[in-house]
Every structure is written in C-alpha cells, then in structure tokens.
Amino acid sequence: MKNLKYLYVFLMTAAIMMVGCQDDDITIGEIKAPTNLEVVSEIVGVDTENPFGDGSGVVKFTAKANNALSYKFVTPGSQQISQTGIASIPFTSANSGIFTYEVAVVAYGTGGISTTTTIKVDVFVDYSPPAELLELLYGDGSKTWRIKSEQAGHFGLGPVGGNIPVEWYGAGPEEKAGAGMYDDRYVFNKDGTFTHLTNGTVFGRRILVDELGGPGGGTVQEDDVFNYPYDDYTQNWQISAPGGSETITLSGIGFMGYYTGGSHQYRIFNRSVPNEMILTTVDGNGDFSWWFIITSEEPKVDDEFSTIYKDLIWEDTFDVDGAPDPAKWTYDLGTGDNGWGNSESQTYTKSPDNVKIEDGILKITAKAENGGYTSSRIKTDGIFAFTYGRVEVRAKLPSGGGTWPAIWMLGQNYTTVSWPASGEIDIMEHVGNDQNTIHSTLHYPGNSGGNGVGKQTTVPTASTEFHNYSVEWTPEFIKFLVDDKVFHTFPNSADTPFNADFFLILNVAMGGNFGGAIDPGFTASTLEIDYVKVYQ
C-alpha cells in the first residue's frame, strides 16, 4: 500500500496547487473545484452468508461531487475514467482470502481542477481463471488477436444489459474497412500485460475517444471517429467473474476494437468456438452495450481481386518517342513556393534530360546538376479528369537517398477550394531512404501533411522490376493495390472530397519533408512508366 499512499498524497497536493494557482479562464467559464466528493462501494455478491462478496473480487463504486465533470478511480496497477462516476473494479490476489484495498477517487471540474478522496474496501477474493481460458488467451505466448472483420456481426451494439449480440446494429463483413480497427492487433501476455498494436490509428466514439489523450485528428462521421492517430501502447489485463460471468478488465485506457470509454471491462459472452470470443462492454455514456467478435486466427488472403470498372476510358501507352503527348499531358515548372509546399529541393523542367519517351517507356529522371537538382512533373490538369474508376500504372521506381517518386491524383477544383479541401489520392509514393516500402495515402481536411490516412506495403523489387500500382475508387470505398493485391482500403462517403473530378500527376521530387536527406553522392535516377490506364 506504500505506493498508493504516495500517489494519494501527490494527487491531493496537485489538486491544492491547481486550486491555489489557477485563475478563472474566461474561455471556459468560471473555474470551480468539485466539492462534497462522496464515494460508496458495493461488493458484488454480498449476502448474509457472504458479507465480503462472492469471491469474484469485483466492487462497484459510485462517486458524486458538486461541479464534477468526470471521475477517475485509481488502484495499484490500474485506473478507470468515468463520466458518470460509476466504475466496477475487479480485485485479484494470488491467494484466497479477505483483503483490504484502497482506491483513490479523483473528481475533475472545469479547467481540469480536481478534488481527491480515498476509500477502503474489504473484499473476499477466491477466483482463479480456468486453465482453458488462459490457454485461449495467450497459449504458448505467441497468440495475437484481432477483430474478425470477415464475419457479419463482428461489431455492433444493443441495449445495456442485453444478451442478444448486436441486437440493434451489426456491421456487415468488412463494413468498417479503413476506419482504423481491422489492422489493430491485441496480445494478452502471460505476465499480465496487454499490448495493443494500433498500426498508427484507431477507431472510436466521438468525444469519448479524446480520453486517449492522442494528438487529435481523424475523420468524424456522425458519432464515430475514423483513424484517430494513436501509437502502440501497453496496459494490464486481468480476469474476474462477477455474477459468474467471465470478464476481461483492461487497465487505464486499454481497449479492443472501438474505443467506448466506460469500465474497460469486456464480458465474455461466448468462447465455445475455437480461437474466438464474443465480447460485450458498456460505453462510458451508459447508452449502449457494444459487441465484438475477436479471433486469434489471421484472415485468409484473397489473391483474386475483382474490379467493377472494366471499360477503358483513357490511356497513354507511350508508343511515340520524344516529349509526352501535349494532348494528354501538361507540366508543372520551376521551384514552386517553398519547394512545392514540402520543402523539396528540385526544379521541375520539361527538358528531355528530365522527361522523355524512349522505346515505349516514359522516363522521368531526377538529376544532380549545377549544385542543385532537376526533375519533371507532368499532369492531366485541365485536359482529363474523372470521378470514380480504376487507375492502373505499370512502373519501375527510382532509387537513391532523397528520391521521392509519386503517382497521384488531385481534385480538379484545387484552384477554387485550395488544398487539402480539394482532396489528394496518392496511388503510390516511394522514398529512397526507405527502399522498397510503398505508401498509398489520402489527404483531405483534418488529414493533410503527415496526418494523411495511409498504409504501406513492401515490394522487394520496386526499383529493379515493373509492378502494377492501382486504385479502385468508388462512392463507398477507395482501395489501393500493388500487382492486383489490395493492401489499403479507405471508407469513402459523402463527407469526403473524394466524390468529384480528379486529374493525374506523375513526378519525381528530391528531398523535402517526406523524401528526407539527399545522398551527397546522388547523380541521377529514373521513374520508368510503361502505361497509364483509367477504367470506368
């Protein structure tokens, strides 16, 4: 209890300092510290024969205070945030018996000012997770879990306390592709730690997801936040069985699938299917029970991609040697403002030294010359644009530190609404400082610059062989492919700018925010393109 005692003193000191030093902030109204903080506890399973509970170790706490906006419950090794002041906390012990636990309860008011108190509870703990459940969770230590996105009802909601999975709404197979949930992985480590591999973004409930304390951003669609930027993290997990229901509790902000806040407790509704569990949890608003199907089996890879766009509407196969066809392409020239907005180092030209068609191949060459760098950027701006379809580009990429080739599209209305409101679809980007890593990214308001929504894949022969880089663009989704294999899916909707005409751009930049440091020994390297085709 020594560490908890020091934590309590620290919290009390911090609260006093905040109350004594912070003036009223007129932007949020009068700052008030919560007062009259009261906490009551209810041990699960208490009756005349079991005055200290049923052995599950679960205690329900209810906190109330004047002027409180939210509450936090702190125990050794875990903490829970609650908007309602209600939290269920499972206590565990290596041995059976009656134990005294101390909980620090923090009530937060406007401006983050807090008031703290503590409460002690005597709880009977007599629960050990069954061996088969532990085997299911971590096995030999190599198990990794994910949302079973290919199964109907893998995510959904119903009434609080309901026992019918996804009673009110259930997601169809892959319905939330690209939202930041399906590429997450969860590991229940044998030592009691829980690792959440986010792949850079997560999916969550609007407002509640801010509890994560991330950098902000993501895409808000009604009550959901897609692709909220958030790094991998580690918390703790433990098993309890309040009322006989096996329950996984994650400490701190630990969660699975979709951030709902609340108690971070996931009741195991069913685990009869091998390598699979159906879980349910109540959100922090107390509005819904959320349901998830998780599995420790990786999805089967579908090597066959079937496009819905098969009518060729535009192409350039670069059959005539010389300069690019002026009926199809125009140029961006010069240095641009601030290196084309990315601190790039090249000057774009239309010199045959930088761009030409030779032997049926378009060649865009970045060169070191006269103490700087030259290259080329060609586009169909004002000549050809389209809405929805499939773009396929067969290309071999340049190499060398600082090279930054791109095959991309920009909203045709960029001159009137400006970027990023126009939207940007990066079909392929590659940087020589990260050889063979292919990036496909979307940029739009709230997701511009380094906050673009993207994924990466590895192509070991990106600069030595030709590969097909393509995008399938529909009103419902945008899928990015390399050699006809999908590696990134974005859920398109009427709320994005990706529902209007876009034009094509091909270029090789040097250095800049993404290209990085240029190799001082760099001389020249070429982006080679066999063809560009557009289907609808």
N, C-alpha and C positions, 0 to 999 in steps of 0.2 A: 504493500500500500504506500510505500515511501514515494514512489514516482508520482502517483496520483495526488498525494498531498502537495508535492511541489507544483504540479500542474494546477491544482486548485488555487494555490497562493498566487501563481503567475496570472491566472485569469482574473482573479479579484483585483490584483494590482493594476493590470491593464485596464480593467473597467473603470477603476478610480481615476487613473491618469487621463482616460478619454473624457470622462465627465468633467474633470477639473480643467482641462486644457483646450477643449474644442469649443469654438464659438458657434453660434447659430449660422447655418448656411442657408441663405435666402433662396437658393435654388431648389431646396428640398423641403422648405418649410421649417417650422420650429423643431429643433432637435430635442428629443426627450429620452431620457434613460428609462427603461422599463422599471416599474415599481411593483411591490407586493407580489414578488415571484413566489408561487407555491407549486409544489410538486407532490403528487400522490402516486403510490405504486400499487399494482395489483398483480400478485403472483399467480401464474396460470396453474389451475388445478387445485387451488386451496379448498379444503372442506374440513369437516370435523376430524377426519382421520388423517388428513394430510395438511397440517397447519402451515407448512413451508412449501407447498406446491406438490405437483405430481411427479417431480423428478426430472422434468424436461429442462428445468433451469431458466424458463422464459418468464420475464417480468414485463408487464405493460406499464409505462409511465405516462402520466398526463400532467403537463405543465401549463400554468396560466399566469399571466402577468399583465398589468396595465401598460399600454403603449408598446406592447411587443409585436414585432412583425414576423419573427421566426425564432426557432429554438434549435439548440444543439445539445445532444446528450453524449457525454464523453466518459468512456470506460477505459481501463487499461487495454491498449491494443486496438481500440475501435472508436468510432464516433458516428453519430447519425444526425442528419439535418432534417428538421420537420417544420413545415409551415403551420401545421395545426397544433403543435405542442404535444402530439401523441407519438410514442415510439415503443415498439416491442423489442426488447433486447434479450437475447439468449446468453446465459452464463454457463460456462463449461468448466470442468475440472478433470484432472487425470484420475481422481479418486472419487468414490461415492461419499456423500455426506452433506451436512448443512454448513453453508459458507456465508460469510458476511462480505457483501460487495458494496463499494461506494461509487456513486455516479455523480459527476459534475454536470449541472444543467445550466446552460447559458441562454438567456433571453436577449434578443437583439432588437433595438429600436431604430429610429431614423438616424441616418448618418453612420450606422454601424456601432453606435454606443451600446454597450451590453451590461447586463447585470447577471451575477452568477450565484448559485447556491449549490449545496450538495445534499444528497440523500443516501442513506444506507438501507440495504435490504438484506434479510436473512433468507436464503434460498436453499432448498433441497435439490441437489444435483445428483442424478442417478441415471445418466443416459450415455450409452456408447453407440456410435453409428454401427450398423451391421456390416460385417466384413464384405458382403457382396456389394453394398453401396459404395464403400471406399474403393473397391476394385473397379466399379463402374466409373467413378470419378477420375482416378488417376492411374489405375492399373500398374504397369511397371515403371510409371513415371514419364512415359512418352506420349500420353494422350493429349490431344488438342481438340477443343470443342468449337462448334460454330452454329449459327442459325441454319436450320435445314430449309433453305430458301426454295428448293425444288418441290417441296410438299405444300399443298393447299392448307391454309390454316396455320402456317408456321409462325405467324404473328397476327395478333388481333386483340380484341377487347370484349368485355362483358360487364355485367353488374358486379359491384363489390360483394364479395362473399359467394359469388355464383360458382356452380360446379359443372357448367357446360362450357367446354373450351370455345373461345371466340364466338360466344353466343350472339353478340351484336354486330361484330365485324371480323372477318378473317381475310388476310391477304392471300391472293392467288399466287401460284408459282412464279417466283422471280419478280413479283409485282413492285417491290421496293428496290430493284436493282439500281445501283448508282447512288443510293441515299447515304451510304457510309456505314451500313450494317453488315452486309453479306461478306465483306472481306475481313471482318474482325475475327479474331481467334481468342479462345479463353483456355487457360491452363490452371487446373486445380493441383497445385504442387503438394507433394506428400508432407512437406514441412508446415503446411497450413497457410502458405502464401497463395494469392490469386493473381495471375498475370493476365492482363488484357492487352492484346496486340491489336492496335487500332488501325494500322496502316495509314495513319495520319489524320483520319477524320472519323466522326461518329454520328449517330442518328439519335435524335431526342425530342422531348416535348418542349414546345416553346415556353420560355421563361424558366421552367424547371431546369433546362439544360445549362442555364447560366450558373447553377450551383457547382458545376465542374470547375469554374474559375479559369476557363480557357481564354484564348486571345479574342474571342468573339468571331463573328463572320458566319459563314454557312448560308444556306438558302432557306428562307422562311416560306413555307407553303401552308397556309391556314394555321393549324396548331402544331405543325411539325417543323423541325429544323433539319434539313439535309446537310450532310457533310460539314458538321461543326468541327473546326480544326482542333484536334486533341492528340497528344502523343501517348505512346505506350505508358502503362503505369502498373504498379503492384500494390495490392492491398492484402487483406487476410480473409480466409473463409473458415466457416465452422458449420457443423451440423447440429440441429436440435430437432425435437419432435413435440412441439406444443399441441396438446389435444390429440396426440398420436399421429400428427401429420409431419412427415419428414420435411425439413425446411433447411435450405441453404441460406446463410446470412453472410453478406459481404460487408467488410468494414469500410468506413469512410465513404468515398464516392463510388465504390466498386459497383459495377452493373453489367448486365448482359443484354445485348440486342438493341434496346431502345431505352434511353435514359428517362426514367419516370420519377426520379426522386423517391420520396417515401422512406420506408424502413430498410430498403435494400435487402429484403428477405424474399426468397423465391421458394414457394411451397412446391414440393414435388408432387404433382397431381398423378403422374403415371410414369413408371420406369420399367414396364413389362416388355417393351421392345428392345432387343439387344442394341447397345451403343446409342441409346436415345432416351431423352427425358422430355416430358411435358411439364413446364413450369408456369406458375402464375404469381403475380405480385400486385399490390395495390399502389397506385401512384400517390405522389406527395400531396395532391389536392383532395384525395379521398373520393375522386369521381368515378374511377373505373378499376376493374381488375384487368391487368394486361397478361396476355398469354404468349408463350414462346415454345417452340419445339427446337431443341438443340440436339446435335448429333456429334459423335466423335469420329465419324467417317467422312472423308473428303468427298466432294461431289465428283461424279463421273464426268470425264472430259468428253464433250461432244465435238469430235473433229469435223463434223459436217456443218457448215453454215449455209443457210438457205436465204437468199436475198428476196425481197419483194419487188425490187427495181430491176427490170431486165431490158428496158428499151433504151438503147444508146441515143442520147440527145446531143452530145458534144464530145469531141475528142481531138487530140493532137498526137500523132504518132511520129512526128519529127522526121519525115521522109526526105525533105529537101534541105541539103546542106546550106549553111550560111546563117543569117540572123533569124531569130524567131519570127514567125508569120505575123506581120503587123495587123492582120485582120483578126487575130486571136489574142495577141499579147501587146501590152504596153509596159512602160518602165517606171520605177521609182529611181531618181537620180540624186547624186550628191551625198552630203554627210547627214542630212536631216537635223532637226533640232535636238540637241543633247544626245547625239548618237542614235537617232530614230527612237528616242524615248527610253532606251535601255542602256545608255552609256556605251554603245557599240563603237568599234574603232575603224570600221571600214568606210570607204567611199564607194557608192554604187555608180557604176558606169554601164554603158551599152557597147563598150569596146569588145571586139571579137576575142581579145585576150581574156575577157571575163565571162562572156556569154556567146555561145555559138552552137549550131547544129552540125554535127560531124558524124558521118557513117550511120545515120539514123538515130543518133543519140543527142539529146540536149545536154550541153555541158555548161555548168555554172562554176567558174573557178575563182576561188579566193586566192589572192597573191600578196606577197610582201614586196613592196616596191617604194622607192623614194622615201624611206623611213617610215612608211605607213602601210596601209592595206587597201586593196581594191577588191571589189566583188560585183555581183549583179543581183537585182531583184526584179522579176517580171511578174505581171499580174493581168487579170482579165477585167479590171476595174473599168466600168463604162462600156465594155464590149460584150461580156457574157456574165450573167448572174442567174441564180435559180433558187427555188425554195423546195427543200426536201429532195432526197435522191441518194444515190450511191456514187461516191468518188473513188476511183482506183488509180493509183500511181505506182508504176514499177520503177524502182530506183536503187542505185548504189550510192552510198553516202561517203562524203569526205572524211578524213581523219586528221588528227593533229590537235595538240592542245590549243584551245581558243576557237576552234571551228564550231559553227552553230548553224547547220543546215535546217531548213524548215519547209514543210509542205502544209499550207494552211489556208483558211478562208476568213474573210472579214465581211461584216454586214454592209451591204451596199449603201445604207443610209448613214455611214460614218461621218459624212460631211455635214449632216444636219443635226444629228443627235450626239455626235462625238463618241469616242471610245472611252469606257467599255460599254456604254449603253447600246452601241451597235452590235455587240457580241463578237466573239472570236472563237473559231473552231480550229484548233491545232491538230491536224491529222497525224503529223509526225514531226518531232523535234529530236535532235541528237546533239550532244556536245562531246567534242573530242577529249575533254578532260574526264569523261565517264564513258569511255568507249564501249559500244555495243548495247547501251541502255537506250531504249526507245520510249519517248514520252508522248502521250496524247492528252490534251488538256482543253478545257473550256474556260473562257474568260467572259465575265459579264458583271454588272454592278454588284458589289459586295464580294466578288471573287476575281478581282483583277490582280495583275502582277504576280507576286509569289503566292497569292491565295487562290489561284486558279484551281478548278476541280479536275484533277488528273490522275492517271495511273501510269505505271511503267511496265515494260516487259523487256526481256533480254533477247537479242538477236546476235549470236556469236559471230556471224559473218556479215555484219551490216555494211562494212566498208570493202569487202572483197567479193561479194556476190550481190546480184539483183534480188530484191524482195518486193512483194506487193504490200503497199500501205494504203489502207482504205477506211472509209467511214460510211456507215449506213445511218441516214438521217431521216427520222420520221417525226410526226407530231407527238408521238408517245415516248420515243427514246432516241438516243444517239449512241451508236455502237462503233467502237474503234477496233480494227483488225490488223494483224500482220499475217500475211500469207493465209488469208481466209480464216483465221482463228481469232475469235473475239477475246479481248483482254480487258476492255473497259466499257462499261455501259452507264450512260447518264440518263436519268428520267426526265425527259423533256415535258414541258407543259406550257399552257398559255401565259404563265407568269415569267417566262424567259424570253430573251430576244431572238431565240432560235426558231422563229416562225415567219421569217421574211427572207428576201433575196440576199444571198451571199455570193462573193466572187472569189476566184482562186489566186493564190500567191505562191511563188517558188523563189527561194533565195538562200544565200549562204552569208551569214553575219560572222563577224570576228569579235571575240571578247564579249564585253557587256556584262549585264547583271546575271545572265544565265550562262553565257559561253565561258566566262571566267578568264583566268590568266592565259595569255597567249604565249606559246612556246617560243622563246627567243630565237630558236633555230628554225622556225617555220618559214617555208618558202612558198609553197602552193599546194592546194588540194582541191579536188573537183567533185561536185554533186552531179551524177550522171542519171538522166531520166530517159527511160525507153518509151513511155507513153503516159498520157493523162486521159482518163475516160470518165464521163459522167453519164449515169443511167437514171431514168425515172420510170 
